[in-house]
Amino acid sequence: MKGTPFYTAAALLALSVAAMNPQSAMAQSKPKKGIAAPMEAPAKQDFNVAAESFADLQLLRYQVPGFETLSPQQKELAYYLSEAALAGRDIIWDQKSKYGLTLRRTLEAIYNTYRGSRVGKDWADFREYYGRVMFSHGNHHHYGNEKFFPKISEATFEKLLKESDLNVMPRTSNSETIAQFWKRMRPVIYDPKVEPKLVDLRPDIDNVKASSVNFYENVSQKEVDAFYAQFNTTGHAPSWGLNSKLMKDANGKVTEHVWKSGGMYGAAIDRIIYWLQKAAPVAENAQQRKALELLIQYYQTGDLKTFDDYSIAWAEDTASRIDVVNGFIEVYMDPIGKKGSYESVVSLKDLEATKRISAIARQAQWFEDHSPLMPEHKKQNVKGITAKAITVIMESGDAAPSTPIGVNLPNADWIRKEHGSKSVSLSNIIQAYNVASANSGMLEEFAYDQQIIDRAKKYGALASDLHTDMHECIGHASGQINPGVDVPEKTLKNYASTLEEARADLVGLYFAMDPKLVEIGVAPTTEVGKAEYDSYMMNGLMTQLTRLKIGDDIEEAHMRNRQLVAGWAYEKGKADKVTEIVKRDGKTYVKINDYNKLRDLFGQLLRELQRIKSEGDFNAGKNLVETYGVKVDRKLHEEVLARYAKLDQKPYKGFVQPRLVPVKKAGKIVDVKVEYPESFFEQMQEFGKVYSVLPNQN
């Protein structure tokens, strides 16, 4: 989707070759003339980015530099928007599974009230499971989608239950005994046949029934398609189905349960509305106030046309320093790409880092005109791309603890075409990733030679930033659908997200080596593009496999996209040895021999992916994804995992959120302070006590 939570190769390589350099572009205090400086140095130079680690997860912390320079009114606005973000936290748990809130509250009850010993392997294993569930908003891996299980035995788990406070367990009634409760919960936790996969994208199956997400109940994919076929999706049509669950009523009729005040998730949405109503009067300007009031109205009514009105007003608010994304936004969690998962990102504009991405946005028409697309697929008039770098203040829902590093919204094609869009790079998140990944050993282990290592250390972080900027800013904004062709969610179905991410990636890759970037002052040399090619091909062909278990296919849309792009380019350039997979001392490496030919191959694939989108060619899109983006070479996978294990790194990273603390005088907020909690587990306890509002079943 165009509102993609985009992750570059750098962010996903823990965090890649491109982010290994402590002297990276992100850290430079004196950038080269003409190149926009990155995020201003954090106020606390001795700030400890690393928090806790467990299982395959490393928790980090990010700072909010610049917050102290905001006016009291801006700080008050940020506080209200942050509370609104957290008020919807329960929603993502229920969206991921109809058992999600019951599972979370069961684990919280044990973690908070268990009377037995909290030392030893059993408790450590339970704590790890608790942490994994908190991180993933359920018992499906946040990235791989597969169900995971506790290391402790069923008998030990039952013992933990019995030695905890029964009164705080999420029982169906006060009369439900612990034995009855355990009988109900045991399959949810231990049975591999109960909700085995969060999102199942395998071809030629009923993806709706095979997926565990709580967007559909007792309906087949065929019935879902038939239900939404009755809605017009051309012109200015809303994103039908974005904010509802589809299920059958008592009479077997397929109906929508809309997420709104007074409807499904009403208790949480009313809390969101409460905080948004406090935020609107302290908005920075009339346009921002208009957007917030429309968002409130949308939550009150569930009307998707009002959501479009809000999205337009939000996109046209380009002056505010404080900004927020709040709502049912991205559709990656829906196997057929209709339902939006709840998320919120509260931020302030990073004024210095915005200069670089804005320079790219100003040239959007030039990039469109010079892209390798077929002429009929190019936009003749690229509308209003507002590009900025932001400093994140608070994230919630599907944006936390695992977060994107770039976002482009709104999603609706017609809004983007007629009213423009906002393209955002999350500068303080990227900075925290860079600090955490310095000296990880990834670069030295997987890069083919010293030249690649040296280039990555010199240009890698800047290359990654530029690819993020171009992916979001000009990638998703490029191209147009042919007249009469329906929206990608209908034409390309369960392949739409992967193909769109690949298309946007390819725009960034194609222009990464273009002299235009040097001309407009965002890159010192085209060597920056080579650094990104090295990183991208190595990641797509090899190192992203650190995120998979042996024997698994690739399911996640971004991983599929990267392997598709890298695998296709490798295969099509094999005869000319454009890219080689070579062996040295028993280890496999990726070696690019001709960067210009590789760029041409990226252009060819970009042209084809845009054709597929423009014409709605489902079969061609399916063939590309299934041929290049899904299957994994088992022998190579085993080698990559063995080499990665020696580095003692965690393949996944996420964040503990800051805490905003209001300072009041005579009942009025006069200031807001930012605190930086150090414990993910303590934060989960706090959130569970303060922001738990929905019933166990919704």
C-alpha positions as CSV (number, residue, x, y, z in Angstrom):
1,M,0.0,0.0,0.0
2,K,1.0,3.6,-0.5
3,G,0.7,4.2,3.2
4,T,3.4,1.6,3.6
5,P,5.3,1.2,6.8
6,F,8.5,1.0,4.8
7,Y,11.7,-0.8,6.1
8,T,14.9,-0.4,4.1
9,A,17.5,-3.1,3.7
10,A,19.4,-1.2,6.4
11,A,16.7,-1.4,8.9
12,L,16.1,-5.1,8.3
13,L,19.7,-6.3,8.4
14,A,20.0,-5.7,12.1
15,L,20.2,-3.1,10.9
16,S,22.2,-3.8,7.8
17,V,25.3,-3.0,6.1
18,A,24.1,0.4,5.4
19,A,23.9,1.3,9.1
20,M,27.1,-0.1,10.5
21,N,29.2,3.0,10.4
22,P,29.6,5.0,13.6
23,Q,30.8,7.8,11.3
24,S,27.8,7.5,9.1
25,A,25.8,10.3,7.5
26,M,23.4,10.1,10.4
27,A,26.2,10.8,12.8
28,Q,28.0,13.5,10.9
29,S,28.1,16.9,12.5
30,K,29.4,18.7,9.4
31,P,27.8,17.3,6.3
32,K,29.2,17.9,2.9
33,K,28.1,21.2,1.3
34,G,24.7,20.8,-0.3
35,I,23.7,17.7,1.6
36,A,21.0,18.2,4.1
37,A,22.1,17.4,7.6
38,P,20.5,14.5,9.4
39,M,18.6,14.7,12.7
40,E,20.1,17.1,15.1
41,A,22.3,15.5,17.8
42,P,20.2,14.2,20.7
43,A,20.4,16.3,23.9
44,K,21.8,13.4,25.9
45,Q,25.0,12.1,24.2
46,D,25.3,9.4,26.8
47,F,21.8,8.1,26.3
48,N,21.6,4.3,26.4
49,V,19.7,3.1,23.4
50,A,19.6,-0.6,24.4
51,A,17.0,-1.8,26.8
52,E,16.1,-5.4,27.4
53,S,16.6,-8.4,25.1
54,F,15.0,-11.8,25.1
55,A,14.2,-14.6,22.6
56,D,14.9,-13.1,19.1
57,L,14.1,-9.6,20.2
58,Q,16.2,-6.5,21.2
59,L,14.2,-3.7,22.7
60,L,15.6,-0.2,22.2
61,R,14.8,3.3,23.3
62,Y,14.6,6.5,21.3
63,Q,15.0,10.1,22.3
64,V,12.7,13.0,21.3
65,P,15.2,15.8,20.5
66,G,13.6,19.1,20.0
67,F,10.6,18.5,22.3
68,E,11.9,20.9,24.8
69,T,11.9,23.7,22.2
70,L,8.1,23.4,21.6
71,S,5.7,25.9,23.0
72,P,3.5,24.9,26.0
73,Q,0.5,24.7,23.7
74,Q,2.4,22.4,21.3
75,K,3.5,20.2,24.2
76,E,0.0,20.0,25.5
77,L,-1.2,19.0,22.0
78,A,1.4,16.3,21.8
79,Y,0.3,15.0,25.2
80,Y,-3.3,14.7,24.2
81,L,-2.5,13.0,20.9
82,S,-0.2,10.6,22.7
83,E,-3.0,9.6,25.1
84,A,-5.3,9.2,22.1
85,A,-2.8,6.9,20.5
86,L,-2.5,4.7,23.6
87,A,-6.3,4.7,24.2
88,G,-6.7,2.5,21.2
89,R,-4.1,-0.1,22.2
90,D,-6.6,-2.8,23.0
91,I,-7.9,-2.7,19.5
92,I,-4.9,-4.2,17.8
93,W,-4.9,-7.1,20.2
94,D,-8.5,-8.0,19.3
95,Q,-7.8,-7.4,15.6
96,K,-5.0,-10.0,15.6
97,S,-7.1,-12.7,17.3
98,K,-10.5,-13.1,18.8
99,Y,-8.6,-14.7,21.7
100,G,-6.0,-11.9,21.9
101,L,-7.3,-9.9,24.8
102,T,-8.1,-13.0,26.8
103,L,-4.6,-14.3,26.3
104,R,-3.0,-11.0,27.2
105,R,-5.0,-10.6,30.4
106,T,-4.3,-14.2,31.3
107,L,-0.5,-13.6,31.1
108,E,-0.8,-10.3,32.8
109,A,-2.7,-11.9,35.7
110,I,0.1,-14.5,36.1
111,Y,2.9,-12.0,35.7
112,N,1.3,-9.6,38.3
113,T,-0.1,-12.0,40.9
114,Y,1.8,-15.3,40.8
115,R,2.6,-16.3,44.4
116,G,5.3,-18.9,43.7
117,S,9.0,-18.6,43.0
118,R,10.1,-16.1,40.4
119,V,13.6,-17.6,40.0
120,G,14.7,-20.6,37.9
121,K,14.1,-21.8,34.4
122,D,10.3,-22.2,34.5
123,W,9.7,-18.6,35.5
124,A,12.4,-17.4,33.0
125,D,10.7,-19.3,30.2
126,F,7.2,-18.0,31.2
127,R,8.6,-14.4,31.3
128,E,10.1,-14.9,27.8
129,Y,6.8,-16.1,26.5
130,Y,5.0,-13.2,28.2
131,G,7.5,-10.8,26.6
132,R,7.0,-12.3,23.1
133,V,3.3,-12.1,23.3
134,M,3.4,-8.5,24.5
135,F,5.8,-7.6,21.6
136,S,3.7,-9.3,19.0
137,H,0.2,-8.3,20.3
138,G,-0.6,-12.0,20.5
139,N,0.9,-15.4,20.1
140,H,1.8,-15.1,16.4
141,H,5.3,-14.0,15.4
142,H,5.1,-10.3,14.6
143,Y,7.1,-10.8,11.4
144,G,6.8,-14.5,10.4
145,N,3.1,-14.8,11.2
146,E,3.4,-18.3,12.6
147,K,2.0,-19.3,16.0
148,F,4.6,-19.6,18.8
149,F,4.4,-21.6,22.0
150,P,5.7,-21.4,25.6
151,K,8.8,-23.4,26.5
152,I,7.3,-24.5,29.7
153,S,5.1,-27.6,29.8
154,E,1.3,-27.5,29.9
155,A,1.4,-28.8,33.5
156,T,3.8,-26.1,34.5
157,F,1.6,-23.4,32.9
158,E,-1.5,-24.8,34.7
159,K,0.5,-24.6,38.0
160,L,1.3,-21.0,37.4
161,L,-2.4,-20.3,36.8
162,K,-3.4,-22.1,40.0
163,E,-0.9,-20.1,42.1
164,S,-2.2,-16.8,40.7
165,D,-5.2,-14.6,41.6
166,L,-8.2,-16.2,40.1
167,N,-10.2,-13.0,40.6
168,V,-8.2,-11.1,37.9
169,M,-8.3,-13.9,35.3
170,P,-10.4,-13.0,32.2
171,R,-13.0,-15.6,33.1
172,T,-16.4,-15.8,31.3
173,S,-18.1,-15.4,34.7
174,N,-17.3,-15.4,38.4
175,S,-18.5,-19.0,38.6
176,E,-15.9,-20.3,36.0
177,T,-13.4,-22.5,37.9
178,I,-9.7,-22.5,37.2
179,A,-10.1,-26.0,35.7
180,Q,-12.8,-24.7,33.3
181,F,-10.7,-21.6,32.5
182,W,-7.7,-23.8,31.7
183,K,-9.7,-26.1,29.5
184,R,-10.8,-23.1,27.5
185,M,-7.3,-21.4,27.3
186,R,-5.1,-24.5,26.8
187,P,-5.8,-24.9,23.1
188,V,-5.3,-21.2,22.5
189,I,-1.9,-21.4,24.0
190,Y,-0.7,-24.9,23.1
191,D,-2.7,-26.4,20.3
192,P,-0.9,-25.9,16.9
193,K,-4.2,-26.4,15.1
194,V,-5.9,-23.5,16.7
195,E,-5.1,-20.3,14.8
196,P,-1.8,-21.7,13.3
197,K,-1.0,-18.6,11.2
198,L,-1.9,-15.0,11.6
199,V,-1.9,-14.3,7.8
200,D,-1.8,-17.1,5.3
201,L,-1.0,-15.9,1.8
202,R,-0.5,-19.3,0.1
203,P,-2.0,-19.4,-3.4
204,D,-5.1,-21.3,-4.4
205,I,-6.5,-21.6,-0.9
206,D,-9.2,-19.7,1.0
207,N,-6.9,-17.0,2.5
208,V,-9.7,-15.6,4.7
209,K,-10.4,-18.9,6.5
210,A,-6.8,-19.9,6.7
211,S,-5.8,-16.7,8.5
212,S,-6.3,-16.1,12.2
213,V,-6.9,-12.3,12.1
214,N,-10.2,-11.2,13.6
215,F,-11.4,-9.3,10.6
216,Y,-13.8,-12.1,9.4
217,E,-15.9,-14.7,11.1
218,N,-17.8,-17.6,9.6
219,V,-17.4,-16.2,6.1
220,S,-15.4,-17.6,3.2
221,Q,-13.2,-15.5,0.9
222,K,-15.8,-16.1,-1.9
223,E,-18.5,-14.6,0.3
224,V,-16.3,-11.6,1.3
225,D,-15.5,-10.9,-2.4
226,A,-19.2,-11.2,-3.2
227,F,-20.2,-8.8,-0.4
228,Y,-17.8,-6.1,-1.5
229,A,-18.5,-6.6,-5.2
230,Q,-21.7,-4.7,-4.6
231,F,-19.8,-1.5,-3.8
232,N,-18.6,0.9,-6.4
233,T,-14.8,1.3,-6.2
234,T,-14.2,3.7,-9.0
235,G,-13.8,7.5,-8.9
236,H,-13.9,9.0,-5.4
237,A,-15.3,5.8,-3.8
238,P,-14.2,5.3,-0.2
239,S,-12.0,2.4,0.9
240,W,-15.0,0.0,1.6
241,G,-14.5,-2.4,4.4
242,L,-11.5,-0.5,5.9
243,N,-13.1,-0.1,9.4
244,S,-15.3,-3.1,10.0
245,K,-15.4,-6.8,10.8
246,L,-17.4,-9.0,8.3
247,M,-19.5,-11.9,9.8
248,K,-22.8,-13.6,9.5
249,D,-25.7,-12.7,11.7
250,A,-28.1,-15.2,13.3
251,N,-30.0,-15.6,10.0
252,G,-26.8,-16.3,8.0
253,K,-26.7,-12.9,6.4
254,V,-23.3,-11.4,5.8
255,T,-23.0,-8.1,7.7
256,E,-20.4,-5.5,8.7
257,H,-19.7,-4.7,12.3
258,V,-18.3,-1.2,12.1
259,W,-15.5,0.0,14.4
260,K,-17.0,3.3,15.8
261,S,-18.4,4.9,18.9
262,G,-21.4,2.8,19.9
263,G,-20.2,0.0,17.6
264,M,-17.5,-2.6,17.7
265,Y,-14.5,-1.3,19.8
266,G,-16.7,1.5,21.0
267,A,-15.3,1.7,24.5
268,A,-11.7,2.2,23.2
269,I,-12.9,4.6,20.4
270,D,-14.7,6.7,22.9
271,R,-11.5,7.1,24.8
272,I,-9.7,8.1,21.6
273,I,-12.4,10.6,20.9
274,Y,-12.1,12.0,24.4
275,W,-8.4,12.8,24.0
276,L,-8.9,14.1,20.4
277,Q,-11.6,16.5,21.7
278,K,-9.1,17.9,24.2
279,A,-6.5,18.1,21.4
280,A,-8.6,20.0,18.8
281,P,-8.9,23.3,20.8
282,V,-5.1,23.5,21.2
283,A,-4.3,22.7,17.6
284,E,-1.5,24.8,16.1
285,N,-3.7,26.3,13.3
286,A,-7.2,26.2,11.7
287,Q,-6.3,23.5,9.2
288,Q,-5.0,21.1,11.8
289,R,-8.1,21.8,14.0
290,K,-10.3,21.0,10.9
291,A,-8.5,17.7,10.4
292,L,-8.8,16.7,14.1
293,E,-12.5,17.6,14.1
294,L,-13.1,15.4,11.0
295,L,-11.2,12.6,12.6
296,I,-13.5,12.8,15.7
297,Q,-16.5,12.9,13.4
298,Y,-15.3,9.8,11.6
299,Y,-14.8,7.9,14.8
300,Q,-18.2,8.9,16.0
301,T,-20.0,7.8,12.8
302,G,-17.8,5.2,11.2
303,D,-18.5,7.0,7.8
304,L,-15.7,6.2,5.4
305,K,-16.5,9.3,3.3
306,T,-15.8,11.4,6.4
307,F,-12.5,9.5,6.7
308,D,-11.6,10.6,3.2
309,D,-12.5,14.2,4.1
310,Y,-10.3,13.9,7.1
311,S,-7.5,12.4,5.0
312,I,-7.7,15.3,2.6
313,A,-7.6,17.9,5.4
314,W,-4.7,16.0,7.0
315,A,-2.7,15.9,3.8
316,E,-3.3,19.7,3.3
317,D,-2.0,20.5,6.7
318,T,1.6,21.2,5.8
319,A,2.3,24.0,8.3
320,S,2.0,22.2,11.7
321,R,5.1,21.2,13.6
322,I,3.1,18.5,15.6
323,D,1.5,15.8,13.5
324,V,-0.4,12.5,14.1
325,V,-1.5,9.4,12.3
326,N,-4.4,7.8,14.1
327,G,-6.9,5.3,12.8
328,F,-7.4,2.1,10.8
329,I,-4.7,2.6,8.3
330,E,-2.6,-0.2,6.8
331,V,-4.1,-3.4,5.3
332,Y,-1.0,-5.7,5.4
333,M,-2.6,-7.7,8.3
334,D,-5.6,-8.6,6.1
335,P,-4.9,-11.5,3.8
336,I,-7.0,-9.9,1.1
337,G,-6.0,-6.3,1.8
338,K,-9.2,-4.6,2.9
339,K,-9.2,-4.1,6.7
340,G,-7.1,-1.5,8.4
341,S,-5.2,-2.3,11.5
342,Y,-5.2,0.3,14.3
343,E,-2.1,2.4,14.6
344,S,-1.0,5.8,15.7
345,V,2.2,7.8,15.4
346,V,2.6,11.2,17.1
347,S,5.5,13.3,15.9
348,L,7.1,16.6,15.5
349,K,8.9,17.9,12.4
350,D,12.7,17.5,12.3
351,L,13.4,20.8,10.7
352,E,17.0,20.0,9.6
353,A,16.5,16.5,8.3
354,T,13.4,17.6,6.4
355,K,15.7,19.5,4.0
356,R,16.9,16.4,2.3
357,I,13.6,14.7,1.7
358,S,12.0,18.0,0.7
359,A,14.7,18.4,-2.0
360,I,13.6,15.1,-3.5
361,A,9.9,15.9,-3.3
362,R,10.4,19.2,-5.2
363,Q,11.7,17.1,-8.1
364,A,8.9,14.6,-8.1
365,Q,7.8,15.5,-11.7
366,W,11.3,15.2,-13.0
367,F,11.6,11.7,-11.5
368,E,8.3,10.7,-13.0
369,D,9.2,12.1,-16.4
370,H,12.6,10.3,-16.4
371,S,11.3,7.0,-15.0
372,P,11.5,3.9,-17.3
373,L,7.7,3.4,-17.2
374,M,5.6,3.2,-20.4
375,P,4.5,6.7,-21.3
376,E,0.8,5.9,-20.8
377,H,1.5,4.8,-17.2
378,K,3.2,8.0,-16.2
379,K,1.5,10.8,-14.3
380,Q,1.4,14.0,-16.3
381,N,1.0,16.1,-13.2
382,V,2.4,14.8,-10.0
383,K,0.4,16.5,-7.2
384,G,1.5,18.0,-3.9
385,I,3.9,15.6,-2.2
386,T,4.7,17.0,1.2
387,A,7.9,15.4,2.4
388,K,9.4,15.7,5.8
389,A,11.5,14.0,8.4
390,I,9.8,13.6,11.8
391,T,10.9,12.9,15.3
392,V,8.6,10.3,16.8
393,I,7.0,11.2,20.2
394,M,4.7,8.2,20.7
395,E,3.7,5.1,18.8
396,S,0.9,2.7,19.4
397,G,-1.1,-0.2,17.9
398,D,0.4,-1.7,14.8
399,A,3.2,0.9,14.8
400,A,4.7,-0.4,18.1
401,P,6.9,-1.9,19.5
402,S,8.0,-2.8,16.0
403,T,8.0,0.4,14.0
404,P,8.4,1.5,10.4
405,I,11.1,4.0,9.4
406,G,9.1,5.6,6.6
407,V,5.4,6.2,5.9
408,N,3.5,7.7,3.0
409,L,-0.2,8.6,3.3
410,P,-3.1,8.8,2.5
411,N,-3.6,5.4,0.9
412,A,-6.4,6.3,-1.5
413,D,-5.2,6.7,-5.0
414,W,-7.7,9.4,-5.9
415,I,-6.8,11.5,-2.9
416,R,-3.1,11.3,-3.7
417,K,-3.7,12.2,-7.3
418,E,-5.9,15.2,-6.6
419,H,-4.8,16.4,-3.2
420,G,-1.3,15.1,-2.7
421,S,0.3,13.1,0.1
422,K,2.7,13.3,3.0
423,S,5.9,11.3,2.8
424,V,7.6,10.9,6.1
425,S,11.0,9.6,7.3
426,L,11.3,8.8,11.1
427,S,14.6,10.3,11.9
428,N,15.0,9.5,15.6
429,I,14.0,5.9,15.0
430,I,16.6,5.6,12.3
431,Q,19.2,7.2,14.6
432,A,18.4,4.7,17.4
433,Y,18.7,1.8,14.9
434,N,22.0,3.1,13.7
435,V,23.5,3.4,17.2
436,A,22.2,0.0,18.2
437,S,23.6,-1.7,15.1
438,A,27.1,-0.1,15.1
439,N,29.9,-2.7,15.4
440,S,27.5,-5.7,15.1
441,G,29.9,-7.6,12.7
442,M,27.2,-8.0,10.0
443,L,29.2,-6.0,7.5
444,E,32.4,-7.9,8.0
445,E,30.7,-11.3,7.9
446,F,28.6,-10.9,4.8
447,A,30.1,-8.2,2.6
448,Y,32.1,-9.7,-0.4
449,D,35.2,-7.6,-0.1
450,Q,36.9,-4.6,1.6
451,Q,35.8,-2.2,-1.1
452,I,32.1,-2.9,-0.3
453,I,32.9,-2.6,3.4
454,D,34.6,0.8,2.9
455,R,31.9,2.1,0.7
456,A,29.2,1.0,3.2
457,K,31.1,2.7,6.1
458,K,31.4,5.9,4.1
459,Y,28.0,6.1,2.4
460,G,25.8,3.3,3.7
461,A,23.6,5.2,6.1
462,L,23.0,8.1,3.7
463,A,22.3,5.5,0.9
464,S,19.7,3.9,3.2
465,D,18.1,7.2,4.1
466,L,17.9,8.3,0.4
467,H,16.3,5.0,-0.6
468,T,13.7,5.4,2.2
469,D,13.0,8.9,1.0
470,M,12.6,8.0,-2.6
471,H,10.6,4.8,-1.8
472,E,8.1,6.9,0.1
473,C,8.3,10.2,-1.6
474,I,8.4,9.4,-5.3
475,G,7.9,5.6,-5.3
476,H,4.4,5.3,-4.0
477,A,3.4,8.6,-5.7
478,S,4.5,7.4,-9.2
479,G,2.5,5.9,-12.0
480,Q,-1.2,5.7,-12.7
481,I,-3.8,3.0,-13.2
482,N,-5.4,2.7,-16.7
483,P,-8.9,4.1,-17.1
484,G,-11.5,1.5,-16.3
485,V,-9.1,-0.7,-14.3
486,D,-10.2,-1.3,-10.7
487,V,-8.1,-0.7,-7.5
488,P,-5.2,-3.1,-6.9
489,E,-6.9,-4.8,-3.8
490,K,-9.4,-6.1,-6.3
491,T,-7.3,-6.7,-9.4
492,L,-4.1,-8.0,-7.7
493,K,-5.8,-9.3,-4.5
494,N,-3.5,-11.0,-2.0
495,Y,-0.4,-10.0,-4.1
496,A,-1.2,-6.3,-4.1
497,S,0.9,-5.3,-1.1
498,T,4.0,-7.2,-2.1
499,L,3.9,-5.9,-5.7
500,E,3.3,-2.3,-4.5
501,E,6.3,-2.5,-2.1
502,A,8.5,-3.9,-4.8
503,R,7.4,-1.2,-7.2
504,A,8.2,1.6,-4.7
505,D,11.5,-0.1,-3.8
506,L,12.4,-0.2,-7.5
507,V,11.7,3.5,-8.0
508,G,14.2,4.2,-5.2
509,L,16.8,1.8,-6.6
510,Y,16.5,3.0,-10.2
511,F,17.2,6.6,-9.2
512,A,19.8,5.8,-6.4
513,M,22.6,6.0,-8.9
514,D,21.2,8.9,-10.9
515,P,23.4,12.0,-11.1
516,K,20.2,14.0,-10.4
517,L,20.7,13.2,-6.7
518,V,24.2,14.9,-6.8
519,E,22.8,17.8,-8.8
520,I,20.1,18.6,-6.3
521,G,22.5,18.3,-3.4
522,V,21.3,15.3,-1.5
523,A,24.2,13.0,-2.4
524,P,27.9,13.8,-2.8
525,T,28.5,11.1,-5.5
526,T,26.8,8.2,-7.4
527,E,28.9,5.9,-5.2
528,V,26.1,6.3,-2.7
529,G,23.8,4.4,-5.0
530,K,26.4,1.6,-5.3
531,A,26.4,1.3,-1.5
532,E,22.6,0.8,-1.6
533,Y,22.8,-1.7,-4.4
534,D,25.4,-3.7,-2.4
535,S,23.1,-3.7,0.6
536,Y,19.9,-4.4,-1.2
537,M,21.1,-7.3,-3.2
538,M,22.9,-8.9,-0.3
539,N,19.8,-8.5,1.9
540,G,17.3,-9.7,-0.7
541,L,19.3,-12.7,-1.7
542,M,20.8,-13.7,1.7
543,T,20.8,-11.9,4.9
544,Q,17.1,-11.2,5.4
545,L,16.9,-15.0,5.8
546,T,18.1,-14.5,9.3
547,R,14.4,-13.7,10.0
548,L,13.1,-17.1,8.9
549,K,13.0,-20.5,10.5
550,I,14.5,-23.4,8.5
551,G,11.8,-24.8,6.2
552,D,9.6,-21.8,6.2
553,D,8.5,-20.0,3.0
554,I,8.5,-16.2,3.0
555,E,5.1,-14.8,4.0
556,E,5.7,-11.1,5.0
557,A,5.0,-8.7,2.1
558,H,8.2,-6.6,2.5
559,M,10.5,-9.7,2.6
560,R,8.7,-11.1,-0.4
561,N,9.2,-7.8,-2.2
562,R,13.0,-7.7,-1.5
563,Q,13.6,-11.3,-2.5
564,L,11.5,-10.8,-5.7
565,V,13.4,-7.7,-6.8
566,A,16.9,-9.2,-5.9
567,G,16.1,-12.7,-7.2
568,W,14.6,-11.4,-10.5
569,A,17.5,-9.1,-11.1
570,Y,20.1,-11.8,-10.3
571,E,18.3,-14.3,-12.6
572,K,17.9,-11.9,-15.6
573,G,21.5,-10.7,-15.3
574,K,23.0,-14.2,-14.9
575,A,24.1,-14.6,-18.5
576,D,26.1,-11.4,-18.3
577,K,27.2,-12.0,-14.7
578,V,25.7,-8.7,-13.7
579,T,25.5,-10.1,-10.1
580,E,27.2,-13.3,-9.0
581,I,26.7,-15.5,-6.0
582,V,30.2,-16.7,-5.3
583,K,31.9,-19.1,-2.8
584,R,35.0,-18.3,-0.9
585,D,36.5,-20.2,2.0
586,G,33.2,-22.2,2.2
587,K,31.1,-19.1,2.6
588,T,28.6,-17.6,0.1
589,Y,28.7,-13.9,-1.0
590,V,26.9,-11.6,-3.3
591,K,29.1,-9.8,-5.8
592,I,27.9,-7.1,-8.2
593,N,30.0,-6.8,-11.3
594,D,28.2,-4.2,-13.3
595,Y,26.2,-1.6,-11.4
596,N,24.9,0.2,-14.5
597,K,23.5,-3.0,-15.9
598,L,21.9,-3.8,-12.6
599,R,20.3,-0.4,-12.6
600,D,18.9,-1.1,-16.1
601,L,17.5,-4.4,-14.8
602,F,15.8,-2.6,-11.9
603,G,14.3,-0.3,-14.5
604,Q,13.0,-3.2,-16.6
605,L,11.3,-4.8,-13.6
606,L,9.9,-1.4,-12.5
607,R,8.4,-1.0,-15.9
608,E,6.8,-4.4,-15.7
609,L,5.4,-4.0,-12.2
610,Q,3.8,-0.7,-13.1
611,R,2.3,-2.4,-16.2
612,I,0.9,-5.1,-13.9
613,K,-0.6,-2.5,-11.6
614,S,-1.9,-0.2,-14.4
615,E,-3.5,-3.1,-16.2
616,G,-4.6,-5.1,-13.2
617,D,-2.7,-8.2,-14.5
618,F,-3.3,-10.6,-11.7
619,N,-1.7,-13.7,-13.3
620,A,1.5,-11.9,-14.2
621,G,1.8,-10.4,-10.6
622,K,1.1,-13.8,-9.0
623,N,3.7,-15.5,-11.3
624,L,6.4,-12.9,-10.3
625,V,5.7,-13.2,-6.6
626,E,5.5,-17.0,-6.5
627,T,8.5,-17.6,-8.7
628,Y,10.9,-15.2,-7.1
629,G,9.5,-14.0,-3.7
630,V,8.3,-17.0,-1.7
631,K,10.6,-20.1,-1.8
632,V,13.9,-20.3,0.0
633,D,17.1,-22.2,-0.8
634,R,17.4,-24.4,2.3
635,K,21.1,-25.0,2.0
636,L,21.9,-21.2,1.7
637,H,19.4,-20.5,4.5
638,E,21.2,-22.9,6.9
639,E,24.5,-21.3,6.1
640,V,23.2,-17.8,6.7
641,L,21.7,-18.7,10.0
642,A,24.9,-20.5,11.1
643,R,27.1,-17.4,10.3
644,Y,24.6,-15.1,11.9
645,A,24.5,-17.1,15.1
646,K,28.2,-16.5,15.6
647,L,27.6,-12.7,15.8
648,D,25.3,-13.0,18.8
649,Q,22.8,-10.5,17.4
650,K,19.0,-10.4,17.7
651,P,17.3,-10.3,14.3
652,Y,14.3,-8.2,15.4
653,K,14.2,-4.9,17.1
654,G,11.5,-2.8,18.7
655,F,11.1,0.1,21.0
656,V,10.1,1.0,24.6
657,Q,8.0,4.2,24.3
658,P,8.7,7.5,26.0
659,R,6.4,8.6,28.7
660,L,4.9,12.1,28.6
661,V,4.2,13.6,32.0
662,P,2.0,16.7,32.2
663,V,3.0,19.5,34.7
664,K,-0.1,21.3,36.0
665,K,-0.8,24.5,37.8
666,A,-4.3,25.2,39.1
667,G,-5.5,22.2,37.1
668,K,-4.1,23.5,33.8
669,I,-1.2,21.9,31.9
670,V,1.6,24.4,31.7
671,D,4.4,22.0,30.6
672,V,5.0,18.4,29.6
673,K,8.1,16.5,30.4
674,V,9.5,13.5,28.5
675,E,10.7,10.5,30.5
676,Y,12.5,7.4,29.0
677,P,11.5,4.2,30.7
678,E,14.1,1.5,30.6
679,S,12.0,-1.7,31.0
680,F,9.7,-3.1,28.3
681,F,8.2,-5.4,30.8
682,E,7.4,-2.6,33.3
683,Q,5.9,-0.6,30.4
684,M,3.6,-3.4,29.4
685,Q,2.4,-3.7,33.0
686,E,1.7,0.0,33.1
687,F,-0.1,0.0,29.8
688,G,-2.2,-3.0,30.8
689,K,-3.4,-1.2,33.9
690,V,-4.1,2.2,32.4
691,Y,-5.2,1.5,28.8
692,S,-7.2,-1.7,29.2
693,V,-10.8,-0.8,28.3
694,L,-12.3,-3.3,25.9
695,P,-14.1,-6.5,27.0
696,N,-12.4,-9.8,26.5
697,Q,-14.6,-10.7,23.5
698,N,-15.7,-8.1,20.9
